[in-house]
Amino acid sequence: MRQWLMISAAAVVLAGCQAGAKPDAAAGSPEDPCGAAPFRDLVGKPGKDIDDGMFPAGTRVLRPGMVMTMDYRAERLNVVIGESGRVERVNCG
C-alpha cells in the first residue's frame, strides 16, 4: 500500500511539472519563428497576471513607459501590455 502511494504521488508531481512546461522557442515554424501561438490566448488578460518566468528565455514583456530596443529579431517573443493594463498583443520581433 505504501509503495502504491509513493508511485501515485510521484505521478501527480510529474503531471504537474508537465502541465507547467513552457513551449520551446526553437520549435517555432517559419510562420511563427518565436513560438508566439501558444501565448496568444493571453491577449486581453490583465498585465498584472503576467509573470516573466512563464515565457521562453529572451522574451520581452513590454509594459507602458518601458524603454525597448527597436531591433527586429524574428526568434524573440514580445508580450505587449498596453496603457489599459491588459495584454494588447503577443508577437515575434
CNS distance restraints for C-alpha pairs under 8 A (distance, minus, plus):
assign (resid   1 and name CA) (resid   5 and name CA) 6.38 0.50 0.50
assign (resid   2 and name CA) (resid   6 and name CA) 6.36 0.50 0.50
assign (resid   3 and name CA) (resid   7 and name CA) 6.26 0.50 0.50
assign (resid   4 and name CA) (resid   8 and name CA) 6.11 0.50 0.50
assign (resid   5 and name CA) (resid   9 and name CA) 6.04 0.50 0.50
assign (resid   6 and name CA) (resid  10 and name CA) 6.17 0.50 0.50
assign (resid   7 and name CA) (resid  11 and name CA) 6.22 0.50 0.50
assign (resid   8 and name CA) (resid  12 and name CA) 6.31 0.50 0.50
assign (resid   9 and name CA) (resid  13 and name CA) 6.30 0.50 0.50
assign (resid  10 and name CA) (resid  14 and name CA) 6.16 0.50 0.50
assign (resid  11 and name CA) (resid  15 and name CA) 6.07 0.50 0.50
assign (resid  12 and name CA) (resid  16 and name CA) 6.22 0.50 0.50
assign (resid  13 and name CA) (resid  17 and name CA) 6.37 0.50 0.50
assign (resid  14 and name CA) (resid  18 and name CA) 6.26 0.50 0.50
assign (resid  15 and name CA) (resid  19 and name CA) 6.21 0.50 0.50
assign (resid  16 and name CA) (resid  20 and name CA) 6.47 0.50 0.50
assign (resid  17 and name CA) (resid  21 and name CA) 6.35 0.50 0.50
assign (resid  22 and name CA) (resid  54 and name CA) 6.78 0.50 0.50
assign (resid  22 and name CA) (resid  55 and name CA) 6.48 0.50 0.50
assign (resid  22 and name CA) (resid  56 and name CA) 6.57 0.50 0.50
assign (resid  23 and name CA) (resid  27 and name CA) 7.66 0.50 0.50
assign (resid  23 and name CA) (resid  35 and name CA) 7.27 0.50 0.50
assign (resid  23 and name CA) (resid  38 and name CA) 7.54 0.50 0.50
assign (resid  23 and name CA) (resid  55 and name CA) 7.91 0.50 0.50
assign (resid  23 and name CA) (resid  56 and name CA) 7.05 0.50 0.50
assign (resid  24 and name CA) (resid  28 and name CA) 7.72 0.50 0.50
assign (resid  24 and name CA) (resid  35 and name CA) 7.24 0.50 0.50
assign (resid  24 and name CA) (resid  56 and name CA) 6.62 0.50 0.50
assign (resid  25 and name CA) (resid  33 and name CA) 7.59 0.50 0.50
assign (resid  25 and name CA) (resid  34 and name CA) 5.37 0.50 0.50
assign (resid  25 and name CA) (resid  35 and name CA) 5.18 0.50 0.50
assign (resid  25 and name CA) (resid  56 and name CA) 6.06 0.50 0.50
assign (resid  25 and name CA) (resid  75 and name CA) 7.25 0.50 0.50
assign (resid  26 and name CA) (resid  33 and name CA) 7.59 0.50 0.50
assign (resid  26 and name CA) (resid  34 and name CA) 7.18 0.50 0.50
assign (resid  26 and name CA) (resid  35 and name CA) 7.50 0.50 0.50
assign (resid  26 and name CA) (resid  75 and name CA) 7.83 0.50 0.50
assign (resid  27 and name CA) (resid  33 and name CA) 7.72 0.50 0.50
assign (resid  27 and name CA) (resid  34 and name CA) 7.99 0.50 0.50
assign (resid  27 and name CA) (resid  35 and name CA) 6.64 0.50 0.50
assign (resid  28 and name CA) (resid  32 and name CA) 5.34 0.50 0.50
assign (resid  28 and name CA) (resid  33 and name CA) 4.28 0.50 0.50
assign (resid  28 and name CA) (resid  34 and name CA) 5.42 0.50 0.50
assign (resid  28 and name CA) (resid  35 and name CA) 4.51 0.50 0.50
assign (resid  28 and name CA) (resid  75 and name CA) 7.98 0.50 0.50
assign (resid  29 and name CA) (resid  33 and name CA) 5.08 0.50 0.50
assign (resid  29 and name CA) (resid  34 and name CA) 7.98 0.50 0.50
assign (resid  29 and name CA) (resid  35 and name CA) 7.39 0.50 0.50
assign (resid  32 and name CA) (resid  36 and name CA) 6.43 0.50 0.50
assign (resid  32 and name CA) (resid  37 and name CA) 7.10 0.50 0.50
assign (resid  32 and name CA) (resid  92 and name CA) 7.30 0.50 0.50
assign (resid  33 and name CA) (resid  74 and name CA) 6.01 0.50 0.50
assign (resid  33 and name CA) (resid  75 and name CA) 5.17 0.50 0.50
assign (resid  33 and name CA) (resid  92 and name CA) 7.10 0.50 0.50
assign (resid  34 and name CA) (resid  74 and name CA) 6.34 0.50 0.50
assign (resid  34 and name CA) (resid  75 and name CA) 4.17 0.50 0.50
assign (resid  34 and name CA) (resid  76 and name CA) 5.33 0.50 0.50
assign (resid  34 and name CA) (resid  77 and name CA) 5.30 0.50 0.50
assign (resid  34 and name CA) (resid  91 and name CA) 7.88 0.50 0.50
assign (resid  34 and name CA) (resid  92 and name CA) 5.52 0.50 0.50
assign (resid  35 and name CA) (resid  75 and name CA) 7.88 0.50 0.50
assign (resid  35 and name CA) (resid  77 and name CA) 7.18 0.50 0.50
assign (resid  35 and name CA) (resid  92 and name CA) 7.93 0.50 0.50
assign (resid  36 and name CA) (resid  40 and name CA) 6.41 0.50 0.50
assign (resid  36 and name CA) (resid  77 and name CA) 6.26 0.50 0.50
assign (resid  36 and name CA) (resid  90 and name CA) 6.32 0.50 0.50
assign (resid  36 and name CA) (resid  91 and name CA) 5.86 0.50 0.50
assign (resid  36 and name CA) (resid  92 and name CA) 6.67 0.50 0.50
assign (resid  39 and name CA) (resid  90 and name CA) 6.87 0.50 0.50
assign (resid  40 and name CA) (resid  89 and name CA) 7.38 0.50 0.50
assign (resid  40 and name CA) (resid  90 and name CA) 5.72 0.50 0.50
assign (resid  42 and name CA) (resid  87 and name CA) 6.50 0.50 0.50
assign (resid  42 and name CA) (resid  90 and name CA) 7.79 0.50 0.50
assign (resid  43 and name CA) (resid  86 and name CA) 7.39 0.50 0.50
assign (resid  43 and name CA) (resid  87 and name CA) 4.82 0.50 0.50
assign (resid  43 and name CA) (resid  88 and name CA) 5.55 0.50 0.50
assign (resid  43 and name CA) (resid  89 and name CA) 5.67 0.50 0.50
assign (resid  43 and name CA) (resid  90 and name CA) 7.00 0.50 0.50
assign (resid  44 and name CA) (resid  86 and name CA) 5.43 0.50 0.50
assign (resid  44 and name CA) (resid  87 and name CA) 5.14 0.50 0.50
assign (resid  44 and name CA) (resid  88 and name CA) 6.25 0.50 0.50
assign (resid  45 and name CA) (resid  49 and name CA) 7.55 0.50 0.50
assign (resid  45 and name CA) (resid  86 and name CA) 5.40 0.50 0.50
assign (resid  45 and name CA) (resid  87 and name CA) 5.64 0.50 0.50
assign (resid  46 and name CA) (resid  50 and name CA) 7.41 0.50 0.50
assign (resid  46 and name CA) (resid  85 and name CA) 5.99 0.50 0.50
assign (resid  46 and name CA) (resid  86 and name CA) 4.34 0.50 0.50
assign (resid  46 and name CA) (resid  87 and name CA) 6.33 0.50 0.50
assign (resid  47 and name CA) (resid  81 and name CA) 5.91 0.50 0.50
assign (resid  47 and name CA) (resid  85 and name CA) 5.35 0.50 0.50
assign (resid  47 and name CA) (resid  86 and name CA) 4.78 0.50 0.50
assign (resid  47 and name CA) (resid  87 and name CA) 5.59 0.50 0.50
assign (resid  48 and name CA) (resid  85 and name CA) 7.38 0.50 0.50
assign (resid  50 and name CA) (resid  54 and name CA) 7.77 0.50 0.50
assign (resid  52 and name CA) (resid  59 and name CA) 7.86 0.50 0.50
assign (resid  52 and name CA) (resid  61 and name CA) 6.61 0.50 0.50
assign (resid  55 and name CA) (resid  59 and name CA) 6.30 0.50 0.50
assign (resid  56 and name CA) (resid  77 and name CA) 7.94 0.50 0.50
assign (resid  58 and name CA) (resid  76 and name CA) 6.29 0.50 0.50
assign (resid  58 and name CA) (resid  77 and name CA) 7.30 0.50 0.50
assign (resid  59 and name CA) (resid  76 and name CA) 5.86 0.50 0.50
assign (resid  59 and name CA) (resid  77 and name CA) 4.77 0.50 0.50
assign (resid  59 and name CA) (resid  78 and name CA) 5.82 0.50 0.50
assign (resid  59 and name CA) (resid  79 and name CA) 7.61 0.50 0.50
assign (resid  60 and name CA) (resid  76 and name CA) 7.55 0.50 0.50
assign (resid  60 and name CA) (resid  77 and name CA) 6.32 0.50 0.50
assign (resid  60 and name CA) (resid  78 and name CA) 4.83 0.50 0.50
assign (resid  60 and name CA) (resid  79 and name CA) 6.20 0.50 0.50
assign (resid  61 and name CA) (resid  78 and name CA) 5.97 0.50 0.50
assign (resid  61 and name CA) (resid  79 and name CA) 4.72 0.50 0.50
assign (resid  61 and name CA) (resid  80 and name CA) 6.08 0.50 0.50
assign (resid  61 and name CA) (resid  81 and name CA) 7.46 0.50 0.50
assign (resid  62 and name CA) (resid  66 and name CA) 6.42 0.50 0.50
assign (resid  62 and name CA) (resid  68 and name CA) 7.74 0.50 0.50
assign (resid  62 and name CA) (resid  78 and name CA) 7.09 0.50 0.50
assign (resid  62 and name CA) (resid  79 and name CA) 6.01 0.50 0.50
assign (resid  62 and name CA) (resid  80 and name CA) 4.82 0.50 0.50
assign (resid  62 and name CA) (resid  81 and name CA) 5.96 0.50 0.50
assign (resid  63 and name CA) (resid  80 and name CA) 6.36 0.50 0.50
assign (resid  63 and name CA) (resid  81 and name CA) 4.98 0.50 0.50
assign (resid  63 and name CA) (resid  82 and name CA) 6.71 0.50 0.50
assign (resid  64 and name CA) (resid  81 and name CA) 6.57 0.50 0.50
assign (resid  64 and name CA) (resid  82 and name CA) 5.93 0.50 0.50
assign (resid  64 and name CA) (resid  83 and name CA) 5.78 0.50 0.50
assign (resid  71 and name CA) (resid  93 and name CA) 7.81 0.50 0.50
assign (resid  72 and name CA) (resid  93 and name CA) 4.86 0.50 0.50
assign (resid  73 and name CA) (resid  92 and name CA) 7.39 0.50 0.50
assign (resid  73 and name CA) (resid  93 and name CA) 4.74 0.50 0.50
assign (resid  74 and name CA) (resid  92 and name CA) 5.51 0.50 0.50
assign (resid  74 and name CA) (resid  93 and name CA) 4.83 0.50 0.50
assign (resid  75 and name CA) (resid  92 and name CA) 6.47 0.50 0.50
assign (resid  75 and name CA) (resid  93 and name CA) 6.85 0.50 0.50
assign (resid  76 and name CA) (resid  92 and name CA) 5.55 0.50 0.50
assign (resid  76 and name CA) (resid  93 and name CA) 5.37 0.50 0.50
assign (resid  77 and name CA) (resid  90 and name CA) 7.24 0.50 0.50
assign (resid  77 and name CA) (resid  91 and name CA) 5.93 0.50 0.50
assign (resid  77 and name CA) (resid  92 and name CA) 4.76 0.50 0.50
assign (resid  77 and name CA) (resid  93 and name CA) 6.35 0.50 0.50
assign (resid  78 and name CA) (resid  90 and name CA) 5.66 0.50 0.50
assign (resid  78 and name CA) (resid  91 and name CA) 5.30 0.50 0.50
assign (resid  78 and name CA) (resid  92 and name CA) 5.84 0.50 0.50
assign (resid  78 and name CA) (resid  93 and name CA) 6.50 0.50 0.50
assign (resid  79 and name CA) (resid  87 and name CA) 7.04 0.50 0.50
assign (resid  79 and name CA) (resid  88 and name CA) 7.88 0.50 0.50
assign (resid  79 and name CA) (resid  89 and name CA) 6.09 0.50 0.50
assign (resid  79 and name CA) (resid  90 and name CA) 4.60 0.50 0.50
assign (resid  79 and name CA) (resid  91 and name CA) 6.72 0.50 0.50
assign (resid  80 and name CA) (resid  87 and name CA) 5.77 0.50 0.50
assign (resid  80 and name CA) (resid  88 and name CA) 5.64 0.50 0.50
assign (resid  80 and name CA) (resid  89 and name CA) 5.35 0.50 0.50
assign (resid  80 and name CA) (resid  90 and name CA) 6.31 0.50 0.50
assign (resid  81 and name CA) (resid  85 and name CA) 6.05 0.50 0.50
assign (resid  81 and name CA) (resid  86 and name CA) 5.44 0.50 0.50
assign (resid  81 and name CA) (resid  87 and name CA) 4.27 0.50 0.50
assign (resid  81 and name CA) (resid  88 and name CA) 5.48 0.50 0.50
assign (resid  81 and name CA) (resid  89 and name CA) 7.35 0.50 0.50
assign (resid  82 and name CA) (resid  86 and name CA) 5.78 0.50 0.50
assign (resid  82 and name CA) (resid  87 and name CA) 6.20 0.50 0.50
assign (resid  82 and name CA) (resid  88 and name CA) 5.66 0.50 0.50
